[in-house]
Amino acid sequence: MIFSNVLTNLAAFVLVLGFLIFAHEAAHFIVAKLFGVRVLVFSFGFGQRLFGVQRGDTDYRVSLIPLGGYVRMAGDIPEERTEGDPDEFLSRPKWQRFLILFAGPFMNVLIAVAFLAGINMVGTETVFEPPVIGEVVAGKPAANAGLQVGDRIVAVDGSPIHEFGDMQVLINMNAGRPLRFEFTRSGVRHTISVVPEKQDTEFGPVGKIGIGPWIDPVVGSVDPNSAAARAGVKPGDRIASAAGQPIANLMQLNDIFSRVKGAPVAMDVVRNGTPVHLVLPAVDPKAQDLFRGIYPPTTLRKLAFLPAIEDSLDENWTSVKLTGAAIGRILTGEGSVKEFSGPITIARVSGSMLRRGFLPVVFLMAMLSLQLGIMNLLPIPVLDGGHIMVLLVEGAARRDLSIRTKERVQQVGLALLAALFIVVIYNDVITNVILMKKG
């Protein structure tokens, strides 16, 4: 099983990042060709050339390491420029060079919008979770701050909350940072401050405050091969009690099933107005099914083209703001580079999504594509954003920087990226080792 998961993780990692990076480079290539820049190499993959074909000035090749690709343009390195050759990158007008550089990150953002819109149009089964707290864990930040079961969250740090997931995203992104919660209790509005604690998960470090959603205890569907099916649980049943404990929120079943560790559980349900007593048989305590085959009601969320695009733009803009806030915390010292996920975590999450199905992989690719686009636009030398920054400085100064200055800028950028890469890899290894020990 472990070996199989490792292979799946590796395959998913190559598929996800390979596609996103190749699409990024393909955008550079297309715009460069449109402006008549001589492209020397357009490669799928990195490293040693395996095979390819020469068409005009361009070597279209497949290389050994299938993680994306790269584009090599004539004259794209200052010290190699041949003065007066109009088809070289550095000989083109600044606005053309800007568009060539911008094309890669723009393609990543376009993929993020298109993929999320596609998911919206295909449609997904979702469980609506209102912004009502259904569980508060004793000793955790929410309980310590005074939040209670039944509180309806109105806003977090000024951001309106419409579903429980909206709140969860903000909590996950703000470990260690005070958040202002506005909520109603018995019709009265209150405001408190809660500081999420950092917790290492299979998806990397996130903020947690110890709360769970409120889900009406009605059975939406039953896994036909589950303990619930063998006990006779039916869709539409309203669960009144389990293991002698009254049930007001479906999430309570998680705690009950965890506590009994696989033992049989007596359950009372109301079916078409009639009380029915059932007994869920024993199960393997190591089974991953938290609710023994009981699932809440779901609705099909499916949008037409324009609403799907609008919803995707909204979701991506929210992600941009959250990413900006995370980068801001790091720059101001409130956050840490430990918030960045490394290749091991990305591979593990990619594999997990691939094992769930096609749509989860597409959703992950949309999220990663947006982050890739944002990160590449940061004004860090070596990245596209760094080159764009140099163009803007030269445009403002109305003169080109010297080759020596550009070399120094590139060296500083490489040093910064190398240091960041080492830190991210170290944290990635430590985090995954800890998770393996816990598992």
NUVEX-644330 format. One record per residue (C-alpha): residue in three letters; x, y, z. Coordinates in steps of 0.001 Angstrom, whole numbers, plus 500000, padded with zeros to 6 digits. Each point is the difference from the previous one (the first is absolute). Layout:
alaXYZ
...
This chain:
met500000500000500000
ile502763502448500965
phe501985499196496834
ser496839500403497905
asn499293503395501584
val503569501147499358
leu499661499098496310
thr496646501775499795
asn501443503071501725
leu502930500093497585
ala497768499579496938
ala497593502677501217
phe502889502366500782
val501371499641496461
leu496527500377498487
val498991503075502007
leu503213502014500073
gly501131498746496595
phe496847501288498338
leu499957503343501830
ile503656500823499373
phe499829498885496365
ala496915502156499425
his501838502931501594
glu502976499572497672
ala497771499399496976
ala498435503424500558
his503464501613499974
phe500749498102496778
ile496785500979498204
val500280503716500773
ala503721500023499138
lys499210498439496606
leu497207502525499410
phe502494502839500436
gly502580498382497732
val502495499079502723
arg502309497160498946
val499344497043502323
leu502930497576500148
val498504497273502208
phe496478499081501062
ser500265496977502267
phe497534497751501753
gly501934499020503099
phe503463500909501267
gly503453498509499816
gln501417497817497259
arg498317500152496593
leu498325496668499189
phe498589500733496553
gly498465502805497976
val499779501760496691
gln501534503165498570
arg497513502365498354
gly501578503221498805
asp502029501544502801
thr498252497991502739
asp500947496616501453
tyr496734498445501195
arg501198497363502436
val498985497582502735
ser502441499901502904
leu500744497512502735
ile498263501516503061
pro496259500374499232
leu499311502923502344
gly498690502727497740
gly502419501433497492
tyr501884503095498951
val500440502507497192
arg503405501263498858
met499822503206497954
ala502849501555498047
gly501595502823501922
asp497974499514503195
ile503200500138502089
pro501520503517500076
glu503631498918499620
glu499129497865496935
arg498159502711498091
thr501160500802496487
glu499491503724499385
gly497789500867497076
asp498424496539499528
pro496268500890499932
asp498670496475500663
glu501676499710503415
phe497969500370503180
leu501982502948501363
ser499764501809496641
arg496202500115500129
pro498177503080501390
lys499420500002503746
trp496230499610499647
gln500480496832497942
arg502477498581502519
phe497511500828502775
leu497204498074498251
ile502282497012499324
leu500970499872503690
phe496462500623501217
ala498537497268497758
gly501192497141502241
pro498407501170503286
phe496916501149498078
met499585496480498570
asn500116498561503527
val497311502421501185
leu497923499221496892
ile500255496262500739
ala498866500588503587
val496932501939498851
ala499172497565497173
phe500390496852502104
leu497838501287502861
ala497386501197497531
gly500074496569498354
ile499416498300503349
asn497078502377500625
met498433499070496649
val500537496248500398
gly498406500235503421
thr500978498606503375
glu498058498434502823
thr500421502240503038
val498856500005503597
phe498758503425501031
glu501539500895503347
pro498512503192501438
pro502390502267501950
val498739498551503260
ile502311498372502513
gly498958496421500660
glu502958498905502112
val502426501748502364
val503003498021501266
ala500853500661503644
gly503371501627500615
lys500358501242496413
pro500097503680498907
ala496268500217499165
ala498955498634503384
asn502536502153501836
ala498709503098498195
gly496390499215500928
leu498453498728496757
gln497134497549500543
val498027497417498052
gly497228501759498103
asp501853503280499489
arg499454501309496459
ile503143501623498585
val499242503195498078
ala503503501216499111
val503678499234500637
asp502389502961499915
gly497373501947498072
ser499512497330497317
pro496326498908499756
ile499440496304500708
his497296498195498016
glu501041496374500530
phe502073498152502574
gly502698499428497364
asp500492503765499557
met500931500261503669
gln502179496891499902
val502165501406497187
leu500728503168501991
ile500823497980503110
asn502298497651498080
met501912502916498464
asn500569501924503238
ala501757497717502489
gly501315502044502927
arg498270503216498931
pro497022501460501948
leu496745499909498042
arg496946502110500826
phe496858497836500038
glu496595501650499723
phe497118497678500855
thr496423499900501217
arg498788498076503051
ser496316500016500929
gly499489502915497645
val502739502143501602
arg503125500941498045
his503414499473501652
thr503655500525499059
ile502979498076501368
ser503620499331499037
val501241496456499318
val503594498972499257
pro500194496814497861
glu502671497550501104
lys502302498488497409
gln499476496325499248
asp501904497773497574
thr497674498128497660
glu500456497875496877
phe499492503217498014
gly502657501950501918
pro499832502301503064
val496604501685500472
gly498165501965502664
lys497436498261502225
ile497718501288502742
gly498159496793500950
ile496561500347498409
gly497833497870497750
pro497063500801497687
trp496320499626500769
ile498428497353497749
asp496375498990500468
pro499940496325501184
val498102498737496962
val501297497087497920
gly500507501044496396
ser501429496733498675
val501394496701501264
asp503025498099498709
pro498532496620498914
asn503074498119501317
ser500076501716503394
ala499021499229503578
ala497141502499499683
ala498559498097497020
arg500223496681501862
ala498185501582502957
gly497158501186497769
val500647503748500015
lys498048501684497175
pro500358503344498178
gly497669502526501619
asp500382498558503514
arg500404502681502683
ile502455498804502622
ala498617500614503503
ser502701498296502089
ala503086497811499755
ala501616497991502817
gly497415501512502334
gln501021503600499168
pro497478502424498460
ile501088501148496539
ala499376503581498909
asn502907500278497561
leu501178497291497612
met503628500791500913
gln499360498522503476
leu500109496544498397
asn503716500485499338
asp500737500360503712
ile497739497084500935
phe501470497609497437
ser503525501030500962
arg499261499379503665
val498551496490499593
lys502973498908497821
gly498136497718497597
ala497493498523502466
pro496302499640499065
val497941503180500421
ala496289500182500834
met498240502724498014
asp496486501419500112
val498645501669496875
val496707501513498950
arg498756498645496666
asn496882501561498461
gly498961501150503472
thr500506496549501584
pro502794499242502543
val502248497126498886
his502693498324502111
leu503099498727498171
val503380498548500939
leu503032500744497853
pro502262496902500000
ala503642500030501049
val502589501265497517
asp503760500046499670
pro501126502823502360
lys502691500966497454
ala497435500580497238
gln500084503465498423
asp496189500375499820
leu499240502466502813
phe496212499564499797
arg499753496265499221
gly498418500605496602
ile497612502833500962
tyr500204503104497789
pro498125503304500336
pro497641501319497318
thr501743501668497060
thr498938502303497212
leu501356500138496453
arg501718503350499505
lys500054500567496241
leu500295503402498316
ala499511501315496492
phe502974501457498102
leu499897503639501094
pro499104499324503672
ala502733497335500051
ile502585502525498759
glu498803502623502490
asp500156497547502898
ser503477498846498922
leu501257503601499842
asp498628500640503500
glu501627496862501401
asn503346500760498377
trp499941503609501171
thr499382498778503549
ser502993497677499637
val502135502885498709
lys499108502086503056
leu500765497129502366
thr503342499361498283
gly500833503699500209
ala499163499988503691
ala502246496964500554
ile502918501637498160
gly499407503201501969
arg500181498096503299
ile503319498485498971
leu501458503373498977
thr498893501614503264
gly501276497138502136
glu496527498857501099
gly500193496899497828
ser502632497476499020
val501320498370496832
lys498825496783501652
glu496605500926498527
phe501376499149496541
ser499437496440498807
gly502933498138498478
pro500106497323497288
ile499445497111502427
thr496779501521501334
ile498830500949496512
ala500654496436498806
arg498128498493502951
val496998502305499568
ser499994499423496228
gly499995496244500530
ser497193500260502544
met497895502011497554
leu500740497604497123
arg498801497075502106
arg496731501859500612
gly499269500546496329
phe500355502290497009
leu498206503134501255
pro502049500290503225
val503173499951497874
val498618502749497761
phe499110502051503084
leu503514499565501411
met501517501006496654
ala497873503156500007
met501222500960503477
leu503648499234499269
ser499852501766496635
leu498800503202501646
gln502755499804502623
leu502589499337497287
gly498821503047498095
ile500068502219503091
met503430498828501135
asn501480500543496540
leu498793503600500025
leu501802500817503249
pro502814502540499378
ile502731497461500719
pro502955499912497577
val500096496852497809
leu496183499677500125
asp497792501596497337
gly499004502673502496
gly503649500873500558
his500615500475496287
ile496820502082499752
met501222502144502903
val503281500664498152
leu498039501016496888
leu497874502400502055
val503094501520501641
glu501650500453496612
gly496822501503498599
ala499741502467502884
ala503694500898499718
arg499762500149496193
arg503254498101499660
asp501130496382500222
leu501822498743503051
ser503560498856499415
ile500727496329499371
arg502043499918503214
thr497046501326502015
lys497650497435498476
glu502477497216500776
arg500163501107503651
val496211500093500194
gln499801496475498566
gln502605498727502456
val498108501460502953
gly496778498447498707
leu501594496578499595
ala501433500189503514
leu496616500945501479
leu498186497224498141
ala502656497440500951
ala499722500967503681
leu496204499889499857
phe500091496621498233
ile502273498515502666
val497753501255502822
val496832498759498288
ile501498496563499304
tyr501221499702503609
asn496574500928501403
asp498323497719497476
val502073497003501095
ile499513500721503721
thr496235500479499618
asn499558496771498039
val502164498010502408
ile497817501228502881
leu496841499044498102
met501408496528499240
lys500730499457503692
lys496505501102500935
gly498545497706497342
